[in-house]
Amino acid sequence: MPAKELLEQIVSKANGNEAVKKEISGFNKVFQFKVTDSSPFYVSIENGSVTMKDGEAQTPSATIVGTDAVLSDMFSGKLDPIKAFMAGQIKVSGDVFSTQKLTGVISKLRA
């Protein structure tokens, strides 16, 4: 399944999960995903609500760059994001620490 579709499912679960909404309240960030072999998209987290949009964000907190296959494997749990970063499979710029929180939220909602 394409990375964008997997992340759309996760975003939908996030907005329906009160525990996650509480965890991310006050965590206001924008994560840009630049897919090297597909179209870019981004995720905005604001006041406990998560939205996903096509295109490029004006001022993302962090930008994650990788192939659709690598991002899909990360979103589905087949690939550890830290290992992908260390192996050069993804590149992260901007607020790297906030991407770690995003990774934690995604892993909780993946199941």
Backbone atoms as SQL, in Angstrom:
CREATE TABLE atoms (id INTEGER PRIMARY KEY, chain TEXT, resi INTEGER, resn TEXT, atom TEXT, x REAL, y REAL, z REAL);
INSERT INTO atoms VALUES
  (1, 'A', 1, 'MET', 'N', 0.847, -1.180, 0.000),
  (2, 'A', 1, 'MET', 'CA', 0.000, 0.000, 0.000),
  (3, 'A', 1, 'MET', 'C', 0.893, 1.244, 0.000),
  (4, 'A', 2, 'PRO', 'N', 0.540, 2.257, -0.783),
  (5, 'A', 2, 'PRO', 'CA', 1.345, 3.482, -0.805),
  (6, 'A', 2, 'PRO', 'C', 1.427, 4.145, 0.574),
  (7, 'A', 3, 'ALA', 'N', 2.546, 4.803, 0.816),
  (8, 'A', 3, 'ALA', 'CA', 2.792, 5.464, 2.102),
  (9, 'A', 3, 'ALA', 'C', 1.673, 6.437, 2.460),
  (10, 'A', 4, 'LYS', 'N', 1.220, 7.196, 1.483),
  (11, 'A', 4, 'LYS', 'CA', 0.183, 8.201, 1.737),
  (12, 'A', 4, 'LYS', 'C', -1.100, 7.541, 2.252),
  (13, 'A', 5, 'GLU', 'N', -1.495, 6.423, 1.654),
  (14, 'A', 5, 'GLU', 'CA', -2.708, 5.729, 2.088),
  (15, 'A', 5, 'GLU', 'C', -2.557, 5.173, 3.503),
  (16, 'A', 6, 'LEU', 'N', -1.387, 4.618, 3.802),
  (17, 'A', 6, 'LEU', 'CA', -1.145, 4.105, 5.152),
  (18, 'A', 6, 'LEU', 'C', -1.237, 5.233, 6.179),
  (19, 'A', 7, 'LEU', 'N', -0.619, 6.361, 5.857),
  (20, 'A', 7, 'LEU', 'CA', -0.637, 7.482, 6.798),
  (21, 'A', 7, 'LEU', 'C', -2.040, 8.066, 6.934),
  (22, 'A', 8, 'GLU', 'N', -2.826, 8.055, 5.870),
  (23, 'A', 8, 'GLU', 'CA', -4.214, 8.524, 5.959),
  (24, 'A', 8, 'GLU', 'C', -5.005, 7.677, 6.956),
  (25, 'A', 9, 'GLN', 'N', -4.781, 6.375, 6.944),
  (26, 'A', 9, 'GLN', 'CA', -5.456, 5.483, 7.896),
  (27, 'A', 9, 'GLN', 'C', -5.033, 5.805, 9.329),
  (28, 'A', 10, 'ILE', 'N', -3.748, 6.061, 9.516),
  (29, 'A', 10, 'ILE', 'CA', -3.221, 6.378, 10.845),
  (30, 'A', 10, 'ILE', 'C', -3.790, 7.713, 11.334),
  (31, 'A', 11, 'VAL', 'N', -3.858, 8.696, 10.442),
  (32, 'A', 11, 'VAL', 'CA', -4.419, 10.009, 10.798),
  (33, 'A', 11, 'VAL', 'C', -5.882, 9.852, 11.220),
  (34, 'A', 12, 'SER', 'N', -6.628, 9.037, 10.494),
  (35, 'A', 12, 'SER', 'CA', -8.027, 8.796, 10.826),
  (36, 'A', 12, 'SER', 'C', -8.157, 8.169, 12.214),
  (37, 'A', 13, 'LYS', 'N', -7.293, 7.210, 12.517),
  (38, 'A', 13, 'LYS', 'CA', -7.312, 6.572, 13.840),
  (39, 'A', 13, 'LYS', 'C', -6.942, 7.585, 14.930),
  (40, 'A', 14, 'ALA', 'N', -5.993, 8.464, 14.635),
  (41, 'A', 14, 'ALA', 'CA', -5.551, 9.454, 15.623),
  (42, 'A', 14, 'ALA', 'C', -6.706, 10.357, 16.028),
  (43, 'A', 15, 'ASN', 'N', -7.482, 10.775, 15.053),
  (44, 'A', 15, 'ASN', 'CA', -8.590, 11.691, 15.341),
  (45, 'A', 15, 'ASN', 'C', -9.738, 11.010, 16.065),
  (46, 'A', 16, 'GLY', 'N', -9.759, 9.675, 16.063),
  (47, 'A', 16, 'GLY', 'CA', -10.805, 8.940, 16.770),
  (48, 'A', 16, 'GLY', 'C', -10.349, 8.341, 18.086),
  (49, 'A', 17, 'ASN', 'N', -9.117, 8.626, 18.487),
  (50, 'A', 17, 'ASN', 'CA', -8.541, 8.030, 19.686),
  (51, 'A', 17, 'ASN', 'C', -8.330, 9.117, 20.742),
  (52, 'A', 18, 'GLU', 'N', -9.161, 9.111, 21.769),
  (53, 'A', 18, 'GLU', 'CA', -9.100, 10.170, 22.791),
  (54, 'A', 18, 'GLU', 'C', -7.759, 10.209, 23.529),
  (55, 'A', 19, 'ALA', 'N', -7.163, 9.045, 23.776),
  (56, 'A', 19, 'ALA', 'CA', -5.873, 9.010, 24.481),
  (57, 'A', 19, 'ALA', 'C', -4.782, 9.682, 23.646),
  (58, 'A', 20, 'VAL', 'N', -4.788, 9.414, 22.362),
  (59, 'A', 20, 'VAL', 'CA', -3.789, 10.022, 21.474),
  (60, 'A', 20, 'VAL', 'C', -4.056, 11.520, 21.340),
  (61, 'A', 21, 'LYS', 'N', -5.331, 11.903, 21.206),
  (62, 'A', 21, 'LYS', 'CA', -5.664, 13.322, 21.101),
  (63, 'A', 21, 'LYS', 'C', -5.180, 14.089, 22.332),
  (64, 'A', 22, 'LYS', 'N', -5.327, 13.465, 23.494),
  (65, 'A', 22, 'LYS', 'CA', -4.866, 14.095, 24.733),
  (66, 'A', 22, 'LYS', 'C', -3.337, 14.194, 24.743),
  (67, 'A', 23, 'GLU', 'N', -2.676, 13.127, 24.274),
  (68, 'A', 23, 'GLU', 'CA', -1.206, 13.104, 24.249),
  (69, 'A', 23, 'GLU', 'C', -0.630, 14.194, 23.336),
  (70, 'A', 24, 'ILE', 'N', -1.299, 14.460, 22.223),
  (71, 'A', 24, 'ILE', 'CA', -0.761, 15.431, 21.269),
  (72, 'A', 24, 'ILE', 'C', -1.344, 16.836, 21.425),
  (73, 'A', 25, 'SER', 'N', -2.214, 17.035, 22.413),
  (74, 'A', 25, 'SER', 'CA', -2.727, 18.393, 22.619),
  (75, 'A', 25, 'SER', 'C', -1.552, 19.257, 23.082),
  (76, 'A', 26, 'GLY', 'N', -1.414, 20.405, 22.492),
  (77, 'A', 26, 'GLY', 'CA', -0.281, 21.277, 22.801),
  (78, 'A', 26, 'GLY', 'C', 0.946, 20.985, 21.960),
  (79, 'A', 27, 'PHE', 'N', 0.924, 19.906, 21.193),
  (80, 'A', 27, 'PHE', 'CA', 2.021, 19.543, 20.286),
  (81, 'A', 27, 'PHE', 'C', 1.605, 20.027, 18.898),
  (82, 'A', 28, 'ASN', 'N', 1.974, 21.242, 18.561),
  (83, 'A', 28, 'ASN', 'CA', 1.553, 21.852, 17.305),
  (84, 'A', 28, 'ASN', 'C', 2.718, 21.873, 16.328),
  (85, 'A', 29, 'LYS', 'N', 2.694, 20.931, 15.386),
  (86, 'A', 29, 'LYS', 'CA', 3.792, 20.761, 14.436),
  (87, 'A', 29, 'LYS', 'C', 3.248, 20.413, 13.058),
  (88, 'A', 30, 'VAL', 'N', 4.070, 20.664, 12.046),
  (89, 'A', 30, 'VAL', 'CA', 3.750, 20.286, 10.668),
  (90, 'A', 30, 'VAL', 'C', 4.902, 19.431, 10.150),
  (91, 'A', 31, 'PHE', 'N', 4.562, 18.245, 9.635),
  (92, 'A', 31, 'PHE', 'CA', 5.562, 17.318, 9.122),
  (93, 'A', 31, 'PHE', 'C', 5.382, 17.160, 7.616),
  (94, 'A', 32, 'GLN', 'N', 6.397, 17.576, 6.887),
  (95, 'A', 32, 'GLN', 'CA', 6.384, 17.482, 5.425),
  (96, 'A', 32, 'GLN', 'C', 7.004, 16.153, 5.005),
  (97, 'A', 33, 'PHE', 'N', 6.316, 15.430, 4.149),
  (98, 'A', 33, 'PHE', 'CA', 6.849, 14.189, 3.586),
  (99, 'A', 33, 'PHE', 'C', 7.106, 14.419, 2.105),
  (100, 'A', 34, 'LYS', 'N', 8.377, 14.373, 1.729),
  (101, 'A', 34, 'LYS', 'CA', 8.753, 14.497, 0.323),
  (102, 'A', 34, 'LYS', 'C', 9.098, 13.098, -0.170),
  (103, 'A', 35, 'VAL', 'N', 8.188, 12.556, -0.956),
  (104, 'A', 35, 'VAL', 'CA', 8.347, 11.201, -1.466),
  (105, 'A', 35, 'VAL', 'C', 9.074, 11.310, -2.803),
  (106, 'A', 36, 'THR', 'N', 10.264, 10.715, -2.868),
  (107, 'A', 36, 'THR', 'CA', 11.113, 10.912, -4.039),
  (108, 'A', 36, 'THR', 'C', 10.519, 10.325, -5.317),
  (109, 'A', 37, 'ASP', 'N', 9.634, 9.342, -5.179),
  (110, 'A', 37, 'ASP', 'CA', 9.052, 8.725, -6.374),
  (111, 'A', 37, 'ASP', 'C', 7.527, 8.893, -6.420),
  (112, 'A', 38, 'SER', 'N', 7.023, 9.931, -5.751),
  (113, 'A', 38, 'SER', 'CA', 5.593, 10.207, -5.748),
  (114, 'A', 38, 'SER', 'C', 5.374, 11.670, -5.347),
  (115, 'A', 39, 'SER', 'N', 4.136, 12.050, -5.135),
  (116, 'A', 39, 'SER', 'CA', 3.806, 13.436, -4.797),
  (117, 'A', 39, 'SER', 'C', 4.006, 13.711, -3.302),
  (118, 'A', 40, 'PRO', 'N', 4.383, 14.944, -2.960),
  (119, 'A', 40, 'PRO', 'CA', 4.570, 15.301, -1.551),
  (120, 'A', 40, 'PRO', 'C', 3.228, 15.471, -0.826),
  (121, 'A', 41, 'PHE', 'N', 3.277, 15.301, 0.492),
  (122, 'A', 41, 'PHE', 'CA', 2.115, 15.537, 1.345),
  (123, 'A', 41, 'PHE', 'C', 2.631, 15.930, 2.713),
  (124, 'A', 42, 'TYR', 'N', 1.735, 16.450, 3.536),
  (125, 'A', 42, 'TYR', 'CA', 2.155, 16.829, 4.884),
  (126, 'A', 42, 'TYR', 'C', 1.047, 16.567, 5.889),
  (127, 'A', 43, 'VAL', 'N', 1.494, 16.448, 7.144),
  (128, 'A', 43, 'VAL', 'CA', 0.594, 16.199, 8.260),
  (129, 'A', 43, 'VAL', 'C', 0.735, 17.367, 9.234),
  (130, 'A', 44, 'SER', 'N', -0.417, 17.923, 9.626),
  (131, 'A', 44, 'SER', 'CA', -0.434, 19.005, 10.619),
  (132, 'A', 44, 'SER', 'C', -1.066, 18.480, 11.899),
  (133, 'A', 45, 'ILE', 'N', -0.405, 18.749, 13.003),
  (134, 'A', 45, 'ILE', 'CA', -0.950, 18.410, 14.314),
  (135, 'A', 45, 'ILE', 'C', -1.158, 19.739, 15.032),
  (136, 'A', 46, 'GLU', 'N', -2.414, 20.001, 15.392),
  (137, 'A', 46, 'GLU', 'CA', -2.713, 21.265, 16.050),
  (138, 'A', 46, 'GLU', 'C', -3.855, 21.067, 17.034),
  (139, 'A', 47, 'ASN', 'N', -3.579, 21.401, 18.291),
  (140, 'A', 47, 'ASN', 'CA', -4.581, 21.328, 19.358),
  (141, 'A', 47, 'ASN', 'C', -5.263, 19.961, 19.439),
  (142, 'A', 48, 'GLY', 'N', -4.481, 18.897, 19.303),
  (143, 'A', 48, 'GLY', 'CA', -5.011, 17.540, 19.442),
  (144, 'A', 48, 'GLY', 'C', -5.692, 16.998, 18.207),
  (145, 'A', 49, 'SER', 'N', -5.672, 17.754, 17.129),
  (146, 'A', 49, 'SER', 'CA', -6.296, 17.312, 15.877),
  (147, 'A', 49, 'SER', 'C', -5.221, 17.113, 14.808),
  (148, 'A', 50, 'VAL', 'N', -5.403, 16.077, 13.997),
  (149, 'A', 50, 'VAL', 'CA', -4.421, 15.754, 12.958),
  (150, 'A', 50, 'VAL', 'C', -5.091, 15.864, 11.591),
  (151, 'A', 51, 'THR', 'N', -4.450, 16.587, 10.683),
  (152, 'A', 51, 'THR', 'CA', -4.938, 16.685, 9.312),
  (153, 'A', 51, 'THR', 'C', -3.815, 16.342, 8.354),
  (154, 'A', 52, 'MET', 'N', -4.208, 15.881, 7.181),
  (155, 'A', 52, 'MET', 'CA', -3.233, 15.516, 6.159),
  (156, 'A', 52, 'MET', 'C', -3.637, 16.185, 4.857),
  (157, 'A', 53, 'LYS', 'N', -2.656, 16.769, 4.169),
  (158, 'A', 53, 'LYS', 'CA', -2.943, 17.476, 2.925),
  (159, 'A', 53, 'LYS', 'C', -1.886, 17.158, 1.874),
  (160, 'A', 54, 'ASP', 'N', -2.296, 17.270, 0.621),
  (161, 'A', 54, 'ASP', 'CA', -1.364, 17.104, -0.491),
  (162, 'A', 54, 'ASP', 'C', -0.537, 18.368, -0.655),
  (163, 'A', 55, 'GLY', 'N', 0.649, 18.205, -1.245),
  (164, 'A', 55, 'GLY', 'CA', 1.477, 19.354, -1.562),
  (165, 'A', 55, 'GLY', 'C', 2.537, 19.622, -0.512),
  (166, 'A', 56, 'GLU', 'N', 2.993, 20.876, -0.515),
  (167, 'A', 56, 'GLU', 'CA', 4.063, 21.258, 0.398),
  (168, 'A', 56, 'GLU', 'C', 3.577, 22.319, 1.371),
  (169, 'A', 57, 'ALA', 'N', 3.928, 22.129, 2.631),
  (170, 'A', 57, 'ALA', 'CA', 3.568, 23.068, 3.684),
  (171, 'A', 57, 'ALA', 'C', 4.426, 24.318, 3.568),
  (172, 'A', 58, 'GLN', 'N', 3.872, 25.448, 3.969),
  (173, 'A', 58, 'GLN', 'CA', 4.610, 26.719, 3.906),
  (174, 'A', 58, 'GLN', 'C', 5.840, 26.703, 4.805),
  (175, 'A', 59, 'THR', 'N', 5.643, 26.320, 6.063),
  (176, 'A', 59, 'THR', 'CA', 6.764, 26.317, 7.017),
  (177, 'A', 59, 'THR', 'C', 6.697, 25.057, 7.879),
  (178, 'A', 60, 'PRO', 'N', 7.157, 23.923, 7.346),
  (179, 'A', 60, 'PRO', 'CA', 7.101, 22.687, 8.130),
  (180, 'A', 60, 'PRO', 'C', 8.063, 22.718, 9.314),
  (181, 'A', 61, 'SER', 'N', 7.672, 22.039, 10.376),
  (182, 'A', 61, 'SER', 'CA', 8.542, 21.892, 11.542),
  (183, 'A', 61, 'SER', 'C', 9.699, 20.966, 11.199),
  (184, 'A', 62, 'ALA', 'N', 9.391, 19.927, 10.419),
  (185, 'A', 62, 'ALA', 'CA', 10.401, 18.957, 9.997),
  (186, 'A', 62, 'ALA', 'C', 10.020, 18.415, 8.624),
  (187, 'A', 63, 'THR', 'N', 11.025, 18.032, 7.876),
  (188, 'A', 63, 'THR', 'CA', 10.820, 17.449, 6.551),
  (189, 'A', 63, 'THR', 'C', 11.464, 16.078, 6.520),
  (190, 'A', 64, 'ILE', 'N', 10.708, 15.095, 6.046),
  (191, 'A', 64, 'ILE', 'CA', 11.184, 13.716, 5.937),
  (192, 'A', 64, 'ILE', 'C', 11.172, 13.365, 4.453),
  (193, 'A', 65, 'VAL', 'N', 12.320, 12.921, 3.946),
  (194, 'A', 65, 'VAL', 'CA', 12.462, 12.588, 2.537),
  (195, 'A', 65, 'VAL', 'C', 12.821, 11.117, 2.400),
  (196, 'A', 66, 'GLY', 'N', 12.099, 10.414, 1.522),
  (197, 'A', 66, 'GLY', 'CA', 12.401, 9.008, 1.269),
  (198, 'A', 66, 'GLY', 'C', 11.540, 8.480, 0.135),
  (199, 'A', 67, 'THR', 'N', 11.805, 7.248, -0.275),
  (200, 'A', 67, 'THR', 'CA', 10.997, 6.632, -1.322),
  (201, 'A', 67, 'THR', 'C', 9.658, 6.191, -0.737),
  (202, 'A', 68, 'ASP', 'N', 8.706, 5.974, -1.610),
  (203, 'A', 68, 'ASP', 'CA', 7.386, 5.514, -1.167),
  (204, 'A', 68, 'ASP', 'C', 7.512, 4.181, -0.441),
  (205, 'A', 69, 'ALA', 'N', 8.346, 3.280, -0.951),
  (206, 'A', 69, 'ALA', 'CA', 8.505, 1.953, -0.334),
  (207, 'A', 69, 'ALA', 'C', 9.069, 2.056, 1.080),
  (208, 'A', 70, 'VAL', 'N', 10.081, 2.897, 1.267),
  (209, 'A', 70, 'VAL', 'CA', 10.692, 3.059, 2.598),
  (210, 'A', 70, 'VAL', 'C', 9.699, 3.685, 3.567),
  (211, 'A', 71, 'LEU', 'N', 9.002, 4.734, 3.141),
  (212, 'A', 71, 'LEU', 'CA', 8.018, 5.371, 4.017),
  (213, 'A', 71, 'LEU', 'C', 6.879, 4.405, 4.344),
  (214, 'A', 72, 'SER', 'N', 6.434, 3.625, 3.371),
  (215, 'A', 72, 'SER', 'CA', 5.387, 2.613, 3.617),
  (216, 'A', 72, 'SER', 'C', 5.837, 1.610, 4.661),
  (217, 'A', 73, 'ASP', 'N', 7.075, 1.139, 4.522),
  (218, 'A', 73, 'ASP', 'CA', 7.602, 0.171, 5.486),
  (219, 'A', 73, 'ASP', 'C', 7.690, 0.777, 6.885),
  (220, 'A', 74, 'MET', 'N', 8.027, 2.052, 6.972),
  (221, 'A', 74, 'MET', 'CA', 8.079, 2.712, 8.287),
  (222, 'A', 74, 'MET', 'C', 6.682, 2.849, 8.876),
  (223, 'A', 75, 'PHE', 'N', 5.723, 3.309, 8.079),
  (224, 'A', 75, 'PHE', 'CA', 4.366, 3.510, 8.582),
  (225, 'A', 75, 'PHE', 'C', 3.705, 2.200, 8.975),
  (226, 'A', 76, 'SER', 'N', 4.066, 1.114, 8.294),
  (227, 'A', 76, 'SER', 'CA', 3.450, -0.188, 8.591),
  (228, 'A', 76, 'SER', 'C', 4.175, -0.937, 9.713),
  (229, 'A', 77, 'GLY', 'N', 5.344, -0.439, 10.111),
  (230, 'A', 77, 'GLY', 'CA', 6.086, -1.074, 11.193),
  (231, 'A', 77, 'GLY', 'C', 7.119, -2.093, 10.738),
  (232, 'A', 78, 'LYS', 'N', 7.298, -2.268, 9.446),
  (233, 'A', 78, 'LYS', 'CA', 8.282, -3.222, 8.925),
  (234, 'A', 78, 'LYS', 'C', 9.711, -2.690, 9.030),
  (235, 'A', 79, 'LEU', 'N', 9.836, -1.350, 9.102),
  (236, 'A', 79, 'LEU', 'CA', 11.153, -0.717, 9.139),
  (237, 'A', 79, 'LEU', 'C', 11.199, 0.286, 10.282),
  (238, 'A', 80, 'ASP', 'N', 12.212, 0.163, 11.117),
  (239, 'A', 80, 'ASP', 'CA', 12.412, 1.092, 12.225),
  (240, 'A', 80, 'ASP', 'C', 12.896, 2.441, 11.676),
  (241, 'A', 81, 'PRO', 'N', 12.219, 3.546, 12.017),
  (242, 'A', 81, 'PRO', 'CA', 12.614, 4.858, 11.490),
  (243, 'A', 81, 'PRO', 'C', 14.050, 5.262, 11.835),
  (244, 'A', 82, 'ILE', 'N', 14.513, 4.911, 13.021),
  (245, 'A', 82, 'ILE', 'CA', 15.887, 5.252, 13.414),
  (246, 'A', 82, 'ILE', 'C', 16.887, 4.508, 12.531),
  (247, 'A', 83, 'LYS', 'N', 16.625, 3.222, 12.308),
  (248, 'A', 83, 'LYS', 'CA', 17.512, 2.435, 11.438),
  (249, 'A', 83, 'LYS', 'C', 17.490, 2.975, 10.013),
  (250, 'A', 84, 'ALA', 'N', 16.308, 3.364, 9.538),
  (251, 'A', 84, 'ALA', 'CA', 16.195, 3.923, 8.188),
  (252, 'A', 84, 'ALA', 'C', 16.999, 5.213, 8.076),
  (253, 'A', 85, 'PHE', 'N', 16.938, 6.043, 9.120),
  (254, 'A', 85, 'PHE', 'CA', 17.690, 7.293, 9.132),
  (255, 'A', 85, 'PHE', 'C', 19.192, 7.014, 9.149),
  (256, 'A', 86, 'MET', 'N', 19.623, 6.116, 10.029),
  (257, 'A', 86, 'MET', 'CA', 21.053, 5.794, 10.150),
  (258, 'A', 86, 'MET', 'C', 21.615, 5.158, 8.880),
  (259, 'A', 87, 'ALA', 'N', 20.753, 4.417, 8.172),
  (260, 'A', 87, 'ALA', 'CA', 21.186, 3.751, 6.945),
  (261, 'A', 87, 'ALA', 'C', 21.093, 4.671, 5.723),
  (262, 'A', 88, 'GLY', 'N', 20.603, 5.891, 5.936),
  (263, 'A', 88, 'GLY', 'CA', 20.489, 6.831, 4.835),
  (264, 'A', 88, 'GLY', 'C', 19.289, 6.584, 3.929),
  (265, 'A', 89, 'GLN', 'N', 18.352, 5.760, 4.391),
  (266, 'A', 89, 'GLN', 'CA', 17.158, 5.480, 3.588),
  (267, 'A', 89, 'GLN', 'C', 16.163, 6.632, 3.633),
  (268, 'A', 90, 'ILE', 'N', 16.215, 7.404, 4.715),
  (269, 'A', 90, 'ILE', 'CA', 15.417, 8.627, 4.802),
  (270, 'A', 90, 'ILE', 'C', 16.337, 9.754, 5.255),
  (271, 'A', 91, 'LYS', 'N', 15.930, 10.965, 4.925),
  (272, 'A', 91, 'LYS', 'CA', 16.634, 12.155, 5.392),
  (273, 'A', 91, 'LYS', 'C', 15.628, 12.977, 6.179),
  (274, 'A', 92, 'VAL', 'N', 16.079, 13.521, 7.298),
  (275, 'A', 92, 'VAL', 'CA', 15.219, 14.339, 8.141),
  (276, 'A', 92, 'VAL', 'C', 15.906, 15.674, 8.360),
  (277, 'A', 93, 'SER', 'N', 15.153, 16.752, 8.136),
  (278, 'A', 93, 'SER', 'CA', 15.691, 18.081, 8.408),
  (279, 'A', 93, 'SER', 'C', 14.683, 18.852, 9.244),
  (280, 'A', 94, 'GLY', 'N', 15.177, 19.865, 9.920),
  (281, 'A', 94, 'GLY', 'CA', 14.298, 20.653, 10.794),
  (282, 'A', 94, 'GLY', 'C', 14.311, 20.106, 12.206),
  (283, 'A', 95, 'ASP', 'N', 13.160, 20.108, 12.845),
  (284, 'A', 95, 'ASP', 'CA', 13.016, 19.692, 14.241),
  (285, 'A', 95, 'ASP', 'C', 13.015, 18.162, 14.340),
  (286, 'A', 96, 'VAL', 'N', 14.198, 17.594, 14.380),
  (287, 'A', 96, 'VAL', 'CA', 14.355, 16.139, 14.400),
  (288, 'A', 96, 'VAL', 'C', 13.711, 15.532, 15.648),
  (289, 'A', 97, 'PHE', 'N', 13.770, 16.227, 16.769),
  (290, 'A', 97, 'PHE', 'CA', 13.213, 15.691, 18.011),
  (291, 'A', 97, 'PHE', 'C', 11.693, 15.525, 17.940),
  (292, 'A', 98, 'SER', 'N', 11.022, 16.429, 17.236),
  (293, 'A', 98, 'SER', 'CA', 9.567, 16.288, 17.125),
  (294, 'A', 98, 'SER', 'C', 9.191, 15.092, 16.252),
  (295, 'A', 99, 'THR', 'N', 10.073, 14.711, 15.333),
  (296, 'A', 99, 'THR', 'CA', 9.782, 13.529, 14.510),
  (297, 'A', 99, 'THR', 'C', 9.790, 12.273, 15.370),
  (298, 'A', 100, 'GLN', 'N', 10.555, 12.279, 16.449),
  (299, 'A', 100, 'GLN', 'CA', 10.557, 11.121, 17.352),
  (300, 'A', 100, 'GLN', 'C', 9.196, 10.978, 18.040),
  (301, 'A', 101, 'LYS', 'N', 8.587, 12.084, 18.414),
  (302, 'A', 101, 'LYS', 'CA', 7.253, 12.027, 19.018),
  (303, 'A', 101, 'LYS', 'C', 6.241, 11.535, 17.987),
  (304, 'A', 102, 'LEU', 'N', 6.360, 12.015, 16.753),
  (305, 'A', 102, 'LEU', 'CA', 5.475, 11.560, 15.678),
  (306, 'A', 102, 'LEU', 'C', 5.609, 10.056, 15.489),
  (307, 'A', 103, 'THR', 'N', 6.826, 9.553, 15.511),
  (308, 'A', 103, 'THR', 'CA', 7.075, 8.117, 15.366),
  (309, 'A', 103, 'THR', 'C', 6.381, 7.331, 16.470),
  (310, 'A', 104, 'GLY', 'N', 6.440, 7.844, 17.689),
  (311, 'A', 104, 'GLY', 'CA', 5.776, 7.179, 18.829),
  (312, 'A', 104, 'GLY', 'C', 4.270, 7.131, 18.653),
  (313, 'A', 105, 'VAL', 'N', 3.682, 8.220, 18.186),
  (314, 'A', 105, 'VAL', 'CA', 2.236, 8.272, 17.964),
  (315, 'A', 105, 'VAL', 'C', 1.844, 7.293, 16.860),
  (316, 'A', 106, 'ILE', 'N', 2.601, 7.288, 15.767),
  (317, 'A', 106, 'ILE', 'CA', 2.305, 6.375, 14.657),
  (318, 'A', 106, 'ILE', 'C', 2.364, 4.928, 15.118),
  (319, 'A', 107, 'SER', 'N', 3.367, 4.574, 15.910),
  (320, 'A', 107, 'SER', 'CA', 3.501, 3.180, 16.351),
  (321, 'A', 107, 'SER', 'C', 2.327, 2.755, 17.233),
  (322, 'A', 108, 'LYS', 'N', 1.767, 3.676, 18.009),
  (323, 'A', 108, 'LYS', 'CA', 0.607, 3.349, 18.854),
  (324, 'A', 108, 'LYS', 'C', -0.656, 3.109, 18.021),
  (325, 'A', 109, 'LEU', 'N', -0.743, 3.776, 16.878),
  (326, 'A', 109, 'LEU', 'CA', -1.954, 3.720, 16.073),
  (327, 'A', 109, 'LEU', 'C', -1.896, 2.690, 14.934),
  (328, 'A', 110, 'ARG', 'N', -0.753, 2.107, 14.762),
  (329, 'A', 110, 'ARG', 'CA', -0.518, 1.229, 13.629),
  (330, 'A', 110, 'ARG', 'C', -1.327, -0.060, 13.682),
  (331, 'A', 111, 'ALA', 'N', -1.532, -0.600, 14.852),
  (332, 'A', 111, 'ALA', 'CA', -2.108, -1.945, 15.015),
  (333, 'A', 111, 'ALA', 'C', -3.452, -2.132, 14.354);
